[in-house]
């Protein structure tokens, strides 16, 4: 398991609560496949592994920021600008920066997102805040962010 250090934060369903700082909800495999079908490409292996092992959810809920790792279907919606993201003007800046080479996957706050490389490099995909690479892999980012709730503010 790559993400075993987060296993205590998993709950059984979206209606459950663990009353901890981090909470993660399960994902059915077909939701990952559906998101990939909608996107027209495979999700990065790092992200797919996280979904399969841990799910999706929130980090540092007590901090006041959203800090949400989006579900696979939310990743498809935001990157395709569908549903609630359809008319979101904040997303245009990401198109200009990432030029379809990265995908938004993590909502820090409203209008502020992290992106991950579409392509895997030795099984890893780098994580970005705007045009700044903040980690060489999703696992490294999540480990550091789990231990340091102020990481993103420090980077900004």
C-alpha positions in Angstrom: 0.0 0.0 0.0 1.4 3.4 -1.0 -1.0 5.4 1.2 -1.3 3.2 4.2 -0.5 6.1 6.5 -4.0 7.5 5.7 -6.0 4.4 6.3 -7.3 5.6 9.7 -9.0 8.5 8.0 -11.1 6.3 5.7 -14.8 6.0 6.4 -17.3 3.6 5.0 -19.6 6.0 3.1 -20.2 9.7 2.4 -22.7 9.8 5.2 -20.1 8.7 7.8 -17.8 11.0 9.8 -14.6 10.1 11.6 -14.4 13.5 13.5 -10.7 13.6 12.6 -8.8 16.4 10.7 -8.8 14.3 7.5 -11.6 12.3 6.0 -11.7 10.1 2.9 -14.7 8.5 1.2 -14.6 5.2 -0.8 -14.8 5.2 -4.6 -16.2 2.5 -6.7 -13.8 1.4 -9.5 -16.4 2.1 -12.2 -16.4 5.8 -11.2 -12.7 5.9 -12.0 -13.4 4.2 -15.4 -16.3 6.5 -16.1 -14.2 9.6 -15.3 -11.5 8.3 -17.7 -14.1 7.7 -20.4 -15.5 11.2 -20.0 -12.0 12.7 -20.1 -10.8 10.6 -23.0 -7.6 9.6 -21.3 -6.4 7.6 -18.3 -5.9 9.4 -15.0 -2.3 9.6 -13.7 -1.2 6.4 -12.0 -0.4 8.2 -8.8 -4.0 9.6 -8.6 -5.6 6.3 -9.6 -3.7 4.5 -6.9 -4.8 7.0 -4.3 -8.4 6.6 -5.4 -8.2 2.9 -5.2 -6.5 2.7 -1.9 -7.9 5.7 0.0 -10.7 7.3 -2.0 -11.3 11.1 -2.1 -12.0 13.7 0.5 -10.7 16.4 2.7 -7.4 17.3 4.5 -7.1 19.5 7.6 -10.8 20.2 8.0 -10.2 22.4 11.0 -8.0 24.8 9.0 -10.8 26.8 7.3 -9.6 26.0 3.8 -11.4 23.5 1.6 -8.4 21.3 1.0 -10.4 18.7 -1.1 -8.9 16.0 -3.2 -11.7 15.8 -5.8 -13.5 12.6 -6.7 -12.8 11.1 -10.2 -16.1 12.4 -11.5 -15.4 15.9 -10.1 -11.9 15.8 -11.8 -13.7 15.0 -15.1 -16.2 17.8 -14.5 -13.7 20.5 -13.6 -11.3 19.7 -16.4 -14.1 19.5 -19.0 -15.8 22.6 -17.5 -19.1 20.8 -17.0 -21.8 21.1 -14.4 -21.0 23.6 -11.6 -17.7 24.4 -13.4 -19.2 25.2 -16.7 -19.1 29.0 -16.4 -16.3 29.3 -13.8 -14.1 32.2 -15.0 -11.4 31.1 -12.5 -10.6 28.1 -14.6 -9.4 30.1 -17.6 -6.1 30.9 -16.0 -5.4 27.2 -15.6 -6.0 26.6 -19.3 -3.3 29.2 -20.1 -0.8 27.8 -17.6 -1.2 24.1 -18.2 -2.0 23.9 -21.9 -3.8 20.6 -21.5 -0.7 18.9 -20.1 -1.9 18.7 -16.5 -5.2 18.1 -14.8 -6.8 19.9 -11.9 -7.5 17.5 -9.0 -7.3 19.3 -5.7 -9.3 22.3 -4.5 -7.4 24.4 -2.0 -10.0 27.2 -1.8 -12.6 28.5 -4.1 -10.9 29.3 -7.4 -7.5 27.9 -6.2 -6.6 24.5 -7.5 -3.6 22.2 -7.6 -2.8 20.2 -10.8 -1.0 17.0 -11.6 0.9 15.9 -14.7 -1.2 13.8 -17.0 1.8 11.7 -17.9 3.5 9.4 -15.4 7.3 9.6 -15.0 8.5 6.3 -13.5 5.1 5.8 -12.0 4.9 9.3 -10.5 3.2 12.5 -11.6 4.4 15.9 -10.4 2.0 18.2 -8.5 1.8 22.0 -9.3 0.5 25.2 -7.9 0.0 27.4 -10.9 3.3 27.2 -12.8 5.4 26.0 -9.8 6.2 22.4 -9.3 5.6 21.7 -5.6 6.3 17.9 -5.6 7.7 15.2 -7.8 4.8 12.8 -6.9 1.3 12.8 -5.4 2.5 10.5 -2.6 5.3 12.9 -1.6 2.9 15.9 -1.7 0.3 14.2 0.4 2.8 13.0 3.0 4.2 16.5 3.3 0.8 18.2 3.3 -0.6 15.7 5.9 2.3 16.6 8.2 2.2 20.4 7.4 -1.2 22.0 7.1 0.4 25.3 6.2 2.4 23.8 3.2 0.4 25.5 0.5 0.4 28.9 2.2 4.2 28.6 2.7 4.6 27.8 -1.0 2.5 30.8 -2.1 
